[in-house]
Amino acid sequence: MKSHLVDKAATIVTDPLVLVNLVSQRVRQLNSGRSPLIPTRPSMGAADIALTELIEGKIRLVEKPVP
């Protein structure tokens, strides 16, 4: 995982725990066969892909309303 991607993503999702959970969930999706939403290079790991998708606005955090 590249630290500059983490730094950029942290400006979008400011809560570190939420960022970790969001990226972890997307990594699980990618590892289970979901297609990346961005062009990838062979040197990119699943976490790098997830972080880049977040930075580019391809994935985002959607808060559910409290009933």
C-alpha positions as CSV (number, residue, x, y, z in Angstrom):
1,M,0.0,0.0,0.0
2,K,1.4,3.4,-1.0
3,S,1.5,6.0,1.8
4,H,0.7,8.9,-0.6
5,L,-2.6,7.2,-1.5
6,V,-3.5,6.8,2.1
7,D,-2.7,10.5,2.8
8,K,-4.9,11.6,-0.2
9,A,-7.7,9.3,0.9
10,A,-7.5,10.6,4.5
11,T,-8.4,14.1,3.2
12,I,-11.6,12.6,1.8
13,V,-12.6,10.3,4.6
14,T,-11.3,12.0,7.7
15,D,-12.1,9.3,10.3
16,P,-9.3,6.8,10.2
17,L,-11.5,3.9,11.4
18,V,-14.1,4.6,8.7
19,L,-11.4,4.8,6.1
20,V,-9.9,1.5,7.1
21,N,-13.3,-0.2,7.1
22,L,-14.2,1.3,3.7
23,V,-11.0,0.3,2.1
24,S,-11.1,-3.2,3.7
25,Q,-14.6,-3.8,2.4
26,R,-13.6,-2.8,-1.2
27,V,-10.4,-5.0,-1.0
28,R,-12.6,-7.9,0.0
29,Q,-14.9,-7.2,-3.0
30,L,-11.9,-7.0,-5.4
31,N,-10.4,-10.2,-4.0
32,S,-13.7,-12.0,-4.4
33,G,-13.7,-11.2,-8.1
34,R,-15.3,-7.8,-8.5
35,S,-13.8,-5.7,-11.3
36,P,-11.8,-2.6,-10.6
37,L,-13.5,0.7,-11.4
38,I,-10.3,2.2,-12.6
39,P,-7.5,1.3,-15.1
40,T,-4.9,-0.7,-13.2
41,R,-1.3,-1.6,-13.5
42,P,0.3,-4.9,-12.5
43,S,2.2,-3.2,-9.7
44,M,-1.0,-2.1,-8.0
45,G,-2.3,-4.2,-5.1
46,A,-6.0,-4.5,-4.1
47,A,-5.5,-1.8,-1.4
48,D,-3.9,0.6,-3.9
49,I,-6.8,0.0,-6.3
50,A,-9.4,0.6,-3.5
51,L,-7.6,3.8,-2.4
52,T,-7.3,5.1,-5.9
53,E,-11.0,4.4,-6.5
54,L,-11.9,6.4,-3.4
55,I,-9.6,9.3,-4.4
56,E,-11.0,9.5,-7.9
57,G,-14.6,9.4,-6.6
58,K,-15.5,6.0,-8.0
59,I,-16.5,4.8,-4.6
60,R,-17.8,6.8,-1.7
61,L,-19.1,6.6,1.8
62,V,-22.9,6.7,2.0
63,E,-24.3,7.2,5.5
64,K,-27.5,5.5,6.3
65,P,-30.2,7.6,8.0
66,V,-30.9,6.8,11.6
67,P,-34.5,5.6,12.0
